[in-house]
Amino acid sequence: MQQKSLAVSGFEKYRKKTRKEIFLEEMNQLIPWQALTEVIEPHYPNPQRHPLGIKRMLGIDCLQHGFALSDAEL
């Protein structure tokens, strides 16, 4: 019999949110992602080279600049 983890037991709902999670939640409330993606989409390079998508790349860029992270740290 395997031991159950705390995540399975429902204990995960009591954990503290990280600074990054809080930052991204605030960004989702403040930034009109759909409007930005519509403006950027005509200028976005070949989507086959960047499979993450425009919205995710914008979020990564905001996170990178908000926390002064390098590409490797993301």
Buried (B, 14 or more C-beta within 10 A) or exposed (E): EEEEEEEEEEEEEEEEEEEEEEBBEEBEEEEEBEEEBEEEEEEEEEEEEEEEEBEEBBBBEBBBEBEEEEEEEE
